[in-house]
């Protein structure tokens, strides 16, 4: 577990604004939070160095990239042993269809978000890349009908239980 970083109201506002639009210029960001551009640049640099800001992402529309069907795959690995998990994770991360991979607690070991061209492609992916692996005991598929982004991530309120 990593230690949290102390963030003041200006830091929080910078993070909120950058999460809404990471391409905001330092000049516009500084004006929005009420500090000098050089101060804003220093603060963003400190947020990067401290690991609060991990990077910037380019988001693509899977449908416009020819992958109009998205699904969540619940995968159970048996036996659930470290020597099997590493190669499994690397294989899944290397698949062009993979969007995100989560290691879970409970009856399912992994949740894999995939984007494919259609149902035949999803069937091929499940059969050829998942259930054909010896360590994969079970795969359940859930189609994604619609997805929404949520608000920016902000620190937990220390006063809440």
DSSP file (Angstrom, degrees, kcal/mol; ACC not computed):
  #  RESIDUE AA STRUCTURE BP1 BP2  ACC     N-H-->O    O-->H-N    N-H-->O    O-->H-N    TCO  KAPPA ALPHA  PHI   PSI    X-CA   Y-CA   Z-CA
    1    1 A X              0   0    0      0, 0.0     2,-0.2     0, 0.0     0, 0.0   0.000 360.0 360.0 360.0 135.3    0.0    0.0    0.0
    2    2 A X        -     0   0    0      1,-0.1     2,-0.2     0, 0.0     0, 0.0  -0.619 360.0-108.8 -92.1 153.7    1.4    3.4   -0.9
    3    3 A X        -     0   0    0     -2,-0.2     2,-0.1     1,-0.1    -1,-0.1  -0.553  34.6-114.9 -78.3 143.6    1.2    6.4    1.4
    4    4 A X        -     0   0    0     -2,-0.2     2,-0.4     1,-0.1    -1,-0.1  -0.391  27.0-125.1 -75.1 159.4   -1.2    9.2    0.5
    5    5 A X        -     0   0    0     -2,-0.1     2,-0.4    42,-0.0    -1,-0.1  -0.841  22.3-110.5-107.4 140.5    0.2   12.6   -0.4
    6    6 A X        -     0   0    0     -2,-0.4     2,-0.4     1,-0.0    -1,-0.0  -0.576  39.9-173.1 -72.1 124.7   -0.9   15.8    1.4
    7    7 A X        -     0   0    0     -2,-0.4     2,-0.1     4,-0.0    -1,-0.0  -0.978  10.4-153.3-125.6 130.4   -2.9   17.9   -1.1
    8    8 A X     >  -     0   0    0     -2,-0.4     4,-2.4     1,-0.1     5,-0.2  -0.418  40.8 -91.3 -92.6 175.8   -4.1   21.4   -0.5
    9    9 A X  H  > S+     0   0    0      1,-0.2     4,-2.1     2,-0.2     5,-0.2   0.828 126.7  52.7 -58.5 -33.4   -7.2   23.0   -2.2
   10   10 A X  H  > S+     0   0    0      2,-0.2     4,-2.5     1,-0.2    -1,-0.2   0.933 109.5  48.7 -67.7 -44.6   -5.1   24.3   -5.1
   11   11 A X  H  > S+     0   0    0      1,-0.2     4,-2.6     2,-0.2    -2,-0.2   0.925 111.4  50.7 -57.4 -45.2   -3.6   20.9   -5.8
   12   12 A X  H  X S+     0   0    0     -4,-2.4     4,-2.4     1,-0.2    -1,-0.2   0.889 110.6  48.0 -62.5 -40.5   -7.1   19.4   -5.7
   13   13 A X  H  X S+     0   0    0     -4,-2.1     4,-2.6     2,-0.2    -1,-0.2   0.899 110.5  51.8 -68.7 -39.5   -8.5   21.9   -8.1
   14   14 A X  H  X S+     0   0    0     -4,-2.5     4,-2.6     1,-0.2     5,-0.2   0.937 112.0  47.1 -58.7 -46.7   -5.5   21.3  -10.5
   15   15 A X  H  X S+     0   0    0     -4,-2.6     4,-2.1     2,-0.2    -2,-0.2   0.898 111.5  50.4 -64.3 -40.8   -6.1   17.6  -10.3
   16   16 A X  H  X S+     0   0    0     -4,-2.4     4,-1.3     2,-0.2    -1,-0.2   0.938 113.6  45.0 -61.7 -46.6   -9.9   18.0  -11.0
   17   17 A X  H  X S+     0   0    0     -4,-2.6     4,-1.9     1,-0.2    -2,-0.2   0.909 112.9  49.6 -66.0 -42.8   -9.3   20.3  -14.0
   18   18 A X  H  < S+     0   0    0     -4,-2.6    -1,-0.2     1,-0.2    -2,-0.2   0.847 107.7  54.5 -67.3 -32.8   -6.6   18.0  -15.5
   19   19 A X  H  < S+     0   0    0     -4,-2.1     3,-0.3    -5,-0.2    -1,-0.2   0.826 109.9  47.6 -69.3 -29.2   -8.8   14.9  -15.1
   20   20 A X  H  < S+     0   0    0     -4,-1.3    -2,-0.2     1,-0.3    -1,-0.2   0.825 138.1   1.9 -78.1 -31.6  -11.5   16.7  -17.1
   21   21 A X    ><  -     0   0    0     -4,-1.9     3,-1.7    -5,-0.1    -1,-0.3  -0.684  59.5-172.4-157.4  98.1   -9.0   17.8  -19.8
   22   22 A X  T 3  S+     0   0    0      1,-0.3    -4,-0.1    -3,-0.3    -3,-0.1   0.599  85.1  66.9 -69.2 -10.6   -5.4   16.8  -19.6
   23   23 A X  T 3   +     0   0    0     -5,-0.1    -1,-0.3     2,-0.0    -5,-0.1   0.391  68.6 129.2 -91.5   4.4   -4.5   19.1  -22.5
   24   24 A X    <   -     0   0    0     -3,-1.7    -3,-0.0    -7,-0.1     2,-0.0  -0.363  63.0-118.5 -58.5 132.8   -5.3   22.2  -20.5
   25   25 A X     >  -     0   0    0      1,-0.1     4,-2.7    -2,-0.0     5,-0.2  -0.335  15.5-118.0 -72.0 157.3   -2.4   24.6  -20.8
   26   26 A X  H  > S+     0   0    0      1,-0.2     4,-2.9     2,-0.2     5,-0.2   0.869 116.0  54.9 -62.5 -35.6   -0.4   25.6  -17.8
   27   27 A X  H  > S+     0   0    0      2,-0.2     4,-2.1     1,-0.2    -1,-0.2   0.937 112.2  41.6 -62.9 -46.9   -1.4   29.3  -18.4
   28   28 A X  H  > S+     0   0    0      2,-0.2     4,-2.1     1,-0.2    -2,-0.2   0.887 116.0  50.2 -67.9 -38.7   -5.2   28.4  -18.5
   29   29 A X  H  X S+     0   0    0     -4,-2.7     4,-1.7     2,-0.2    -2,-0.2   0.927 110.4  49.5 -63.9 -45.5   -4.8   26.0  -15.5
   30   30 A X  H  X>S+     0   0    0     -4,-2.9     5,-2.2     1,-0.2     4,-1.2   0.907 111.3  49.4 -61.0 -43.1   -2.9   28.7  -13.5
   31   31 A X  H  <5S+     0   0    0     -4,-2.1    -1,-0.2     1,-0.2    -2,-0.2   0.894 109.7  52.2 -63.6 -39.0   -5.7   31.3  -14.3
   32   32 A X  H  <5S+     0   0    0     -4,-2.1    -1,-0.2     1,-0.2    -2,-0.2   0.827 117.2  36.9 -68.4 -31.4   -8.4   28.8  -13.2
   33   33 A X  H  <5S-     0   0    0     -4,-1.7    -1,-0.2     2,-0.1    -2,-0.2   0.492 112.3-115.1-101.6  -3.9   -6.8   28.0   -9.8
   34   34 A X  T  <5S+     0   0    0     -4,-1.2     2,-0.3     1,-0.3    -3,-0.2   0.845  73.7 112.5  79.1  35.0   -5.5   31.6   -9.2
   35   35 A X  S   <S-     0   0    0     -5,-2.2    -1,-0.3    -6,-0.1    -2,-0.1  -0.869  72.9 -87.7-130.3 167.7   -1.7   31.1   -9.2
   36   36 A X     >  -     0   0    0     -2,-0.3     4,-2.5     1,-0.1     3,-0.3  -0.423  38.9-115.8 -70.3 149.2    1.1   32.1  -11.4
   37   37 A X  H  > S+     0   0    0      1,-0.2     4,-2.6     2,-0.2     5,-0.2   0.866 117.5  53.1 -54.2 -38.2    1.9   29.8  -14.4
   38   38 A X  H  > S+     0   0    0      2,-0.2     4,-2.2     1,-0.2    -1,-0.2   0.894 109.4  48.5 -66.2 -37.6    5.3   29.1  -12.9
   39   39 A X  H  > S+     0   0    0     -3,-0.3     4,-2.6     2,-0.2    -2,-0.2   0.910 111.4  50.2 -65.3 -42.0    3.7   28.1   -9.6
   40   40 A X  H  X S+     0   0    0     -4,-2.5     4,-2.6     2,-0.2     5,-0.2   0.914 109.9  50.3 -62.6 -43.6    1.2   25.9  -11.5
   41   41 A X  H  X S+     0   0    0     -4,-2.6     4,-2.3     1,-0.2    -1,-0.2   0.914 111.4  48.9 -60.4 -44.1    4.1   24.2  -13.4
   42   42 A X  H  X S+     0   0    0     -4,-2.2     4,-2.4     2,-0.2    -2,-0.2   0.914 111.6  49.3 -62.1 -43.5    5.9   23.6  -10.1
   43   43 A X  H  X S+     0   0    0     -4,-2.6     4,-2.4     2,-0.2    -2,-0.2   0.923 111.5  47.4 -65.1 -44.3    2.8   22.1   -8.5
   44   44 A X  H  X S+     0   0    0     -4,-2.6     4,-2.1     1,-0.2    -1,-0.2   0.908 111.6  52.1 -63.6 -40.7    2.1   19.8  -11.4
   45   45 A X  H  X S+     0   0    0     -4,-2.3     4,-2.7    -5,-0.2    -2,-0.2   0.908 110.2  48.2 -60.5 -41.9    5.7   18.7  -11.4
   46   46 A X  H  X S+     0   0    0     -4,-2.4     4,-2.2     1,-0.2     6,-0.2   0.886 109.5  52.9 -65.6 -39.0    5.5   17.9   -7.7
   47   47 A X  H  <>S+     0   0    0     -4,-2.4     6,-1.9     2,-0.2     5,-1.4   0.855 111.9  46.3 -65.6 -34.4    2.3   16.0   -8.3
   48   48 A X  H ><5S+     0   0    0     -4,-2.1     3,-1.4     4,-0.2    -2,-0.2   0.948 112.9  48.1 -69.0 -49.7    4.1   13.9  -10.9
   49   49 A X  H 3<5S+     0   0    0     -4,-2.7    -2,-0.2     1,-0.3    -1,-0.2   0.841 109.9  52.7 -61.6 -33.9    7.2   13.3   -8.8
   50   50 A X  T 3<5S-     0   0    0     -4,-2.2    -1,-0.3    -5,-0.2    -2,-0.2   0.560 115.7-115.8 -80.2  -7.0    5.1   12.2   -5.8
   51   51 A X  T < 5S+     0   0    0     -3,-1.4    -3,-0.2    -4,-0.3    -2,-0.1   0.508  85.4 116.3  87.5   4.4    3.2    9.7   -8.0
   52   52 A X  S   <S+     0   0    0     -5,-1.4     2,-0.7    -6,-0.2    -4,-0.2   0.949  77.8  48.3 -68.5 -47.8   -0.2   11.4   -7.7
   53   53 A X        -     0   0    0     -6,-1.9    -2,-0.3    -9,-0.2    -1,-0.2  -0.847  69.0-179.8 -92.6 119.0   -0.2   12.0  -11.4
   54   54 A X        -     0   0    0     -2,-0.7     2,-0.3     1,-0.3    -1,-0.1   0.700  53.7 -67.2 -92.4 -22.0    0.8    8.8  -13.2
   55   55 A X        -     0   0    0      2,-0.0     2,-0.4     0, 0.0    -1,-0.3  -0.973  50.6 -79.2 160.5-171.5    0.6   10.0  -16.8
   56   56 A X        -     0   0    0     -2,-0.3     2,-0.3    -3,-0.1    -3,-0.0  -0.967  38.3-150.3-125.4 141.8   -1.7   11.2  -19.5
   57   57 A X        -     0   0    0     -2,-0.4     2,-0.6     2,-0.0   -35,-0.1  -0.852  11.6-142.3-116.8 148.7   -3.9    8.9  -21.6
   58   58 A X        -     0   0    0     -2,-0.3     2,-0.4     2,-0.0    -2,-0.0  -0.951  24.8-151.5-102.6 119.5   -5.2    9.1  -25.1
   59   59 A X        -     0   0    0     -2,-0.6     2,-0.3     2,-0.0    -2,-0.0  -0.792  11.9-166.9 -96.7 133.3   -8.7    7.7  -25.2
   60   60 A X        -     0   0    0     -2,-0.4     2,-0.8     5,-0.0     3,-0.1  -0.843  26.2-117.0-116.2 153.6  -10.0    6.1  -28.3
   61   61 A X     >  -     0   0    0     -2,-0.3     4,-0.9     1,-0.2     3,-0.4  -0.818  21.1-154.9 -88.4 111.4  -13.5    5.1  -29.4
   62   62 A X  T >4>S+     0   0    0     -2,-0.8     5,-3.0     1,-0.2     3,-0.7   0.869  92.2  55.5 -56.6 -38.5  -13.4    1.3  -29.8
   63   63 A X  G >45S+     0   0    0      1,-0.3     3,-1.5     3,-0.2    -1,-0.2   0.897 106.9  49.3 -62.5 -40.0  -16.3    1.3  -32.2
   64   64 A X  G 345S+     0   0    0     -3,-0.4    -1,-0.3     1,-0.3    -2,-0.2   0.640 106.8  57.6 -74.1 -12.8  -14.5    3.8  -34.5
   65   65 A X  G <<5S-     0   0    0     -4,-0.9    -1,-0.3    -3,-0.7    -2,-0.2   0.245 128.3 -98.3 -96.9  10.5  -11.5    1.5  -34.3
   66   66 A X  T < 5S+     0   0    0     -3,-1.5     2,-0.5     1,-0.1    -3,-0.2   0.602  98.4 108.5  85.7  11.8  -13.5   -1.4  -35.7
   67   67 A X      < +     0   0    0     -5,-3.0    50,-0.3    -6,-0.2    -3,-0.2  -0.700  32.3 158.5-121.0  77.5  -14.2   -3.0  -32.3
   68   68 A X        +     0   0    0     -2,-0.5     2,-0.5    49,-0.3    49,-0.2   0.558  53.9  70.8 -83.2  -8.2  -17.9   -2.3  -31.8
   69   69 A X  E     -A  116   0A   0     47,-2.4    47,-3.5    -7,-0.1     2,-0.4  -0.941  60.2-174.8-114.4 123.2  -18.5   -5.0  -29.2
   70   70 A X  E     +AB 115 144A   0     -2,-0.5    74,-2.8    74,-0.5     2,-0.3  -0.900   8.1 173.6-114.9 146.5  -17.2   -4.7  -25.7
   71   71 A X  E     -AB 114 143A   0     43,-2.2    43,-2.8    -2,-0.4     2,-0.5  -0.960  29.4-129.9-145.8 160.8  -17.4   -7.4  -23.0
   72   72 A X  E     -AB 113 142A   0     70,-3.3    70,-2.6    -2,-0.3     2,-0.6  -0.973  22.2-157.0-111.9 128.0  -16.3   -8.3  -19.5
   73   73 A X  E     -AB 112 141A   0     39,-2.9    39,-2.5    -2,-0.5     2,-0.7  -0.927   3.5-155.2-107.6 122.3  -14.8  -11.7  -19.1
   74   74 A X  E     -AB 111 140A   0     66,-3.1    66,-2.5    -2,-0.6     2,-0.4  -0.877  21.5-167.3 -94.5 118.4  -14.9  -13.3  -15.6
   75   75 A X  E     -AB 110 139A   0     35,-2.7    35,-2.2    -2,-0.7    34,-1.7  -0.912  15.6-160.8-118.4 131.6  -12.0  -15.8  -15.6
   76   76 A X  E     - B   0 138A   0     62,-2.7    61,-2.7    -2,-0.4    62,-1.4  -0.949  11.1-159.8-109.5 126.1  -11.3  -18.5  -13.0
   77   77 A X  E     - B   0 136A   0     -2,-0.5     2,-0.4    59,-0.2    59,-0.2  -0.900  13.3-136.2-107.8 131.4   -7.8  -19.8  -12.9
   78   78 A X  S    S+     0   0    0     57,-2.9     2,-0.1    -2,-0.5    -2,-0.0  -0.995  87.5  23.6-138.9 131.5   -7.1  -23.2  -11.4
   79   79 A X  S    S-     0   0    0     -2,-0.4     2,-1.8    57,-0.0    -1,-0.3   0.618  85.0-146.9 -74.1 150.5   -4.9  -23.9   -9.6
   80   80 A X        +     0   0    0     -3,-0.1     2,-0.3    -2,-0.1    -2,-0.1  -0.594  43.7 148.1 -85.7  80.8   -4.5  -20.2   -8.6
   81   81 A X    >>  -     0   0    0     -2,-1.8     4,-1.9     1,-0.1     3,-1.6  -0.897  58.0-119.7-122.5 148.7   -0.7  -20.3   -8.1
   82   82 A X  H 3> S+     0   0    0     -2,-0.3     4,-1.7     1,-0.3    -1,-0.1   0.841 110.3  58.9 -53.5 -40.9    1.9  -17.7   -8.6
   83   83 A X  H 34 S+     0   0    0      1,-0.2     4,-0.4     2,-0.2    -1,-0.3   0.727 113.1  39.9 -67.7 -18.9    3.8  -19.6  -11.3
   84   84 A X  H <> S+     0   0    0     -3,-1.6     4,-1.8     2,-0.1    -1,-0.2   0.759 108.8  60.7 -93.2 -30.8    0.7  -19.7  -13.5
   85   85 A X  H  X S+     0   0    0     -4,-1.9     4,-3.0     2,-0.2     5,-0.3   0.914  98.0  55.6 -67.0 -45.2   -0.5  -16.2  -12.8
   86   86 A X  H  X S+     0   0    0     -4,-1.7     4,-2.3     1,-0.2     5,-0.2   0.946 112.2  40.6 -55.8 -54.9    2.5  -14.3  -14.2
   87   87 A X  H  > S+     0   0    0     -4,-0.4     4,-2.3     1,-0.2    -1,-0.2   0.877 115.5  52.9 -63.1 -35.9    2.4  -15.9  -17.7
   88   88 A X  H  X S+     0   0    0     -4,-1.8     4,-2.6     2,-0.2     5,-0.2   0.949 110.4  46.9 -62.5 -48.4   -1.4  -15.7  -17.7
   89   89 A X  H  X S+     0   0    0     -4,-3.0     4,-2.7     1,-0.2     5,-0.2   0.922 113.1  48.5 -60.6 -45.8   -1.4  -11.9  -16.9
   90   90 A X  H  X S+     0   0    0     -4,-2.3     4,-1.4    -5,-0.3    -1,-0.2   0.894 111.6  50.2 -63.7 -39.0    1.3  -11.2  -19.5
   91   91 A X  H  X S+     0   0    0     -4,-2.3     4,-0.6    -5,-0.2     3,-0.3   0.944 113.2  45.1 -63.3 -48.1   -0.5  -13.1  -22.2
   92   92 A X  H >< S+     0   0    0     -4,-2.6     3,-1.2     1,-0.2     6,-0.3   0.914 111.4  52.6 -64.0 -42.7   -3.8  -11.3  -21.5
   93   93 A X  H 3< S+     0   0    0     -4,-2.7    -1,-0.2     1,-0.3    -2,-0.2   0.797 107.4  54.3 -63.2 -26.9   -2.1   -7.9  -21.4
   94   94 A X  H 3< S+     0   0    0     -4,-1.4     2,-0.3    -3,-0.3    -1,-0.3   0.561  82.1 105.6 -84.6  -8.9   -0.6   -8.6  -24.7
   95   95 A X    X<  -     0   0    0     -3,-1.2     3,-1.3    -4,-0.6    -3,-0.0  -0.551  69.9-139.0 -73.3 132.5   -3.8   -9.4  -26.5
   96   96 A X  T 3  S+     0   0    0     -2,-0.3    -1,-0.1     1,-0.3    19,-0.1   0.748 102.5  57.8 -63.5 -21.3   -4.9   -6.6  -28.8
   97   97 A X  T 3  S+     0   0    0     17,-0.1    18,-2.2    -5,-0.1    -1,-0.3   0.701  83.2 103.5 -79.6 -19.9   -8.5   -7.0  -27.7
   98   98 A X  E <   +C  114   0A   0     -3,-1.3    16,-0.2    -6,-0.3     3,-0.1  -0.453  35.6 168.0 -71.9 130.3   -7.7   -6.4  -24.0
   99   99 A X  E     -     0   0A   0     14,-3.8     2,-0.3     1,-0.4    15,-0.2   0.727  68.8  -5.3-106.1 -37.3   -8.6   -3.0  -22.6
  100  100 A X  E     -C  113   0A   0     13,-1.3    13,-2.6     2,-0.0    -1,-0.4  -0.984  56.1-155.5-158.0 152.3   -8.1   -3.7  -18.8
  101  101 A X  E     -C  112   0A   0     -2,-0.3     2,-0.4    11,-0.2    11,-0.2  -0.999  10.4-171.8-136.1 130.8   -7.3   -6.5  -16.5
  102  102 A X  E     -C  111   0A   0      9,-2.4     9,-2.1    -2,-0.4     2,-0.5  -0.980  18.3-142.6-125.9 134.7   -8.2   -6.8  -12.8
  103  103 A X  E     -C  110   0A   0     -2,-0.4     7,-0.3     7,-0.2     2,-0.2  -0.863  35.7-166.9 -92.7 126.5   -7.1   -9.4  -10.3
  104  104 A X        -     0   0    0      5,-3.1     2,-0.2    -2,-0.5    -2,-0.0  -0.623  24.1-129.6-116.1 165.8  -10.1  -10.1   -8.0
  105  105 A X  S    S+     0   0    0     -2,-0.2     3,-0.4     5,-0.0     2,-0.2  -0.659  71.9  45.3 -98.1 168.5  -11.2  -11.7   -4.8
  106  106 A X  S    S-     0   0    0     -2,-0.2    -2,-0.1     1,-0.2     0, 0.0  -0.517 114.6 -32.5  96.5-164.3  -14.1  -14.1   -4.7
  107  107 A X  S    S+     0   0    0     -2,-0.2     2,-0.4   -31,-0.0    -1,-0.2   0.772 124.5  62.2 -69.1 -26.0  -15.1  -17.0   -7.0
  108  108 A X        -     0   0    0     -3,-0.4   -32,-0.2     1,-0.1     3,-0.1  -0.830  64.1-163.0-101.7 140.3  -13.6  -15.3  -10.1
  109  109 A X  S    S+     0   0    0    -34,-1.7    -5,-3.1    -2,-0.4     2,-0.3   0.797  70.1  24.6 -90.7 -31.6   -9.9  -14.5  -10.2
  110  110 A X  E     -AC  75 103A   0    -35,-2.2   -35,-2.7    -7,-0.3     2,-0.5  -0.971  53.0-156.7-137.8 149.6   -9.8  -12.0  -13.1
  111  111 A X  E     -AC  74 102A   0     -9,-2.1    -9,-2.4    -2,-0.3     2,-0.5  -0.997  19.5-168.7-121.1 122.7  -12.0   -9.5  -14.8
  112  112 A X  E     -AC  73 101A   0    -39,-2.5   -39,-2.9    -2,-0.5     2,-0.6  -0.959  11.3-153.2-118.2 122.8  -10.9   -8.7  -18.4
  113  113 A X  E     +AC  72 100A   0    -13,-2.6   -14,-3.8    -2,-0.5   -13,-1.3  -0.847  25.9 179.5 -92.2 122.4  -12.4   -5.9  -20.3
  114  114 A X  E     -AC  71  98A   0    -43,-2.8   -43,-2.2    -2,-0.6     2,-0.4  -0.882  24.0-154.3-125.0 156.1  -12.2   -6.6  -24.1
  115  115 A X  E     +A   70   0A   0    -18,-2.2   -45,-0.2    -2,-0.3     2,-0.2  -0.994  25.5 169.6-129.1 124.1  -13.2   -4.9  -27.3
  116  116 A X  E     -A   69   0A   0    -47,-3.5   -47,-2.4    -2,-0.4     3,-0.1  -0.763  45.1-110.3-130.7 172.2  -13.8   -7.1  -30.3
  117  117 A X  S    S-     0   0    0    -50,-0.3   -49,-0.3    -2,-0.2     2,-0.3   0.744  85.3 -46.9 -78.8 -23.1  -15.3   -6.7  -33.8
  118  118 A X  S  > S-     0   0    0    -49,-0.2     4,-2.2     1,-0.1    -1,-0.2  -0.976  74.6 -58.8 175.2-170.9  -18.4   -8.8  -33.1
  119  119 A X  H  > S+     0   0    0     -2,-0.3     4,-2.7     1,-0.2     5,-0.2   0.873 127.1  53.0 -66.3 -37.6  -19.8  -11.9  -31.6
  120  120 A X  H  > S+     0   0    0      1,-0.2     4,-2.4     2,-0.2    -1,-0.2   0.903 110.9  48.0 -63.6 -39.5  -17.7  -14.3  -33.8
  121  121 A X  H  > S+     0   0    0      2,-0.2     4,-2.5     1,-0.2    -2,-0.2   0.881 111.2  50.8 -67.3 -38.3  -14.6  -12.5  -32.8
  122  122 A X  H  X S+     0   0    0     -4,-2.2     4,-2.7     2,-0.2    -2,-0.2   0.919 110.4  49.0 -64.9 -43.0  -15.6  -12.7  -29.1
  123  123 A X  H  X S+     0   0    0     -4,-2.7     4,-2.7     2,-0.2     5,-0.3   0.928 111.6  49.4 -61.5 -44.9  -16.2  -16.4  -29.4
  124  124 A X  H  X S+     0   0    0     -4,-2.4     4,-3.2     1,-0.2     5,-0.5   0.923 111.8  49.4 -58.4 -45.4  -12.8  -16.9  -31.1
  125  125 A X  H  X>S+     0   0    0     -4,-2.5     4,-2.2     2,-0.2     5,-0.7   0.936 113.3  45.1 -61.3 -48.4  -11.1  -14.9  -28.3
  126  126 A X  I  X>S+     0   0    0     -4,-2.7     5,-2.8     3,-0.2     4,-1.1   0.939 121.0  38.8 -62.6 -47.3  -12.8  -16.8  -25.5
  127  127 A X  I  <>S+     0   0    0     -4,-2.7     5,-0.6    -5,-0.2    -2,-0.2   0.919 125.5  34.1 -71.9 -44.0  -12.1  -20.2  -27.1
  128  128 A X  I  <5S+     0   0    0     -4,-3.2    -3,-0.2    -5,-0.3    -2,-0.2   0.818 129.4  29.3 -84.9 -31.0   -8.6  -19.6  -28.5
  129  129 A X  I  <5S+     0   0    0     -4,-2.2    -3,-0.2    -5,-0.5    -2,-0.1   0.631 131.7  19.4-107.6 -15.5   -7.1  -17.3  -26.0
  130  130 A X  I ><<S+     0   0    0     -4,-1.1     3,-2.0    -5,-0.7     6,-0.3   0.721 122.6  38.1-118.3 -69.0   -8.8  -18.2  -22.7
  131  131 A X  I 3 <S+     0   0    0     -5,-2.8    -4,-0.2     1,-0.3    -3,-0.1   0.708 109.6  64.0 -67.5 -16.9  -10.5  -21.6  -22.4
  132  132 A X  T 3 <S+     0   0    0     -5,-0.6     2,-0.3    -6,-0.4    -1,-0.3   0.650  83.5  94.9 -76.8 -13.5   -7.8  -23.3  -24.5
  133  133 A X  S X  S-     0   0    0     -3,-2.0     3,-1.2     1,-0.1    -4,-0.0  -0.621  77.5-135.7 -80.5 135.5   -5.3  -22.5  -21.7
  134  134 A X  T 3  S+     0   0    0     -2,-0.3    -1,-0.1     1,-0.3   -56,-0.1   0.838 102.2  53.0 -59.3 -35.7   -4.8  -25.3  -19.2
  135  135 A X  T 3  S+     0   0    0    -58,-0.1   -57,-2.9   -51,-0.1     2,-0.7   0.615  86.6  93.8 -80.3 -10.7   -4.9  -23.0  -16.2
  136  136 A X  E <   +B   77   0A   0     -3,-1.2   -59,-0.2    -6,-0.3     3,-0.1  -0.739  45.5 173.3 -86.9 113.9   -8.3  -21.4  -17.2
  137  137 A X  E     +     0   0A   0    -61,-2.7     2,-0.3    -2,-0.7   -60,-0.2   0.790  64.1   0.7 -88.3 -31.5  -11.1  -23.4  -15.4
  138  138 A X  E     -B   76   0A   0    -62,-1.4   -62,-2.7     2,-0.0     2,-0.4  -0.989  52.1-164.4-160.4 145.2  -14.0  -21.2  -16.4
  139  139 A X  E     -B   75   0A   0     -2,-0.3     2,-0.4   -64,-0.2   -64,-0.2  -0.993   6.3-169.8-134.0 127.8  -14.9  -18.0  -18.3
  140  140 A X  E     -B   74   0A   0    -66,-2.5   -66,-3.1    -2,-0.4     2,-0.4  -0.954  14.2-148.3-113.7 139.2  -18.2  -16.1  -18.0
  141  141 A X  E     -B   73   0A   0     -2,-0.4     2,-0.4   -68,-0.2   -68,-0.2  -0.899  13.8-175.2-113.3 134.4  -18.9  -13.4  -20.6
  142  142 A X  E     -B   72   0A   0    -70,-2.6   -70,-3.3    -2,-0.4     2,-0.2  -0.989  20.3-138.8-126.0 120.8  -20.9  -10.2  -20.0
  143  143 A X  E     -B   71   0A   0     -2,-0.4     2,-0.7   -72,-0.2   -72,-0.3  -0.524  14.2-132.3 -75.7 145.1  -21.7   -7.9  -22.9
  144  144 A X  E     +B   70   0A   0    -74,-2.8   -74,-0.5    -2,-0.2     3,-0.1  -0.888  23.8 179.0 -99.0 116.0  -21.4   -4.2  -22.3
  145  145 A X        -     0   0    0     -2,-0.7     2,-0.3     1,-0.3    -1,-0.2   0.891  69.3  -6.6 -80.5 -42.7  -24.4   -2.3  -23.6
  146  146 A X        -     0   0    0      2,-0.0     2,-0.4     0, 0.0    -1,-0.3  -0.990  60.3-157.7-154.4 153.5  -23.3    1.2  -22.5
  147  147 A X        -     0   0    0     -2,-0.3     2,-0.4    -3,-0.1    -3,-0.0  -0.993   4.3-164.4-138.6 142.6  -20.5    2.8  -20.5
  148  148 A X        -     0   0    0     -2,-0.4     2,-0.3     0, 0.0    -2,-0.0  -0.972  18.5-130.3-126.3 142.1  -20.3    6.1  -18.7
  149  149 A X        -     0   0    0     -2,-0.4     2,-0.2     1,-0.0    -2,-0.0  -0.636  27.5-143.1 -81.3 149.7  -17.3    7.9  -17.4
  150  150 A X        -     0   0    0     -2,-0.3     3,-0.1     1,-0.2    -1,-0.0  -0.550  30.0 -71.6-107.7 176.2  -17.6    9.1  -13.8
  151  151 A X        -     0   0    0     -2,-0.2    -1,-0.2     1,-0.2     3,-0.1   0.005  67.3 -70.1 -62.5 171.7  -16.4   12.3  -12.2
  152  152 A X        -     0   0    0      1,-0.1     2,-0.4  -136,-0.1    -1,-0.2  -0.284  52.7-105.9 -64.5 148.5  -12.7   13.0  -11.4
  153  153 A X        +     0   0    0   -138,-0.1     2,-0.3    -3,-0.1    -1,-0.1  -0.631  44.3 178.7 -76.1 126.0  -11.0   11.0   -8.7
  154  154 A X        -     0   0    0     -2,-0.4     3,-0.1     1,-0.1  -142,-0.0  -0.877  36.3 -83.6-124.8 159.2  -10.5   13.0   -5.5
  155  155 A X        -     0   0    0     -2,-0.3    -1,-0.1     1,-0.1     2,-0.1  -0.208  53.5 -95.2 -61.2 153.2   -9.0   12.1   -2.2
  156  156 A X        -     0   0    0      1,-0.1     2,-0.6     2,-0.1    -1,-0.1  -0.382  40.7-106.5 -66.1 146.1  -11.2   10.3    0.3
  157  157 A X    >   -     0   0    0      1,-0.2     3,-1.6    -3,-0.1    -1,-0.1  -0.658  24.9-151.2 -74.7 115.8  -12.8   12.6    2.9
  158  158 A X  T 3  S+     0   0    0     -2,-0.6    -1,-0.2     1,-0.3    -2,-0.1   0.708  92.5  59.8 -64.9 -17.5  -10.8   11.9    6.1
  159  159 A X  T 3  S+     0   0    0      2,-0.0    -1,-0.3    -3,-0.0     2,-0.2   0.630  86.2  91.2 -85.3 -12.3  -13.8   12.7    8.2
  160  160 A X    <         0   0    0     -3,-1.6    -4,-0.0     1,-0.1     0, 0.0  -0.583 360.0 360.0 -84.1 148.5  -16.0   10.0    6.7
  161  161 A X              0   0    0     -2,-0.2    -1,-0.1     0, 0.0    -3,-0.1   0.490 360.0 360.0 -67.5 360.0  -16.1    6.6    8.4
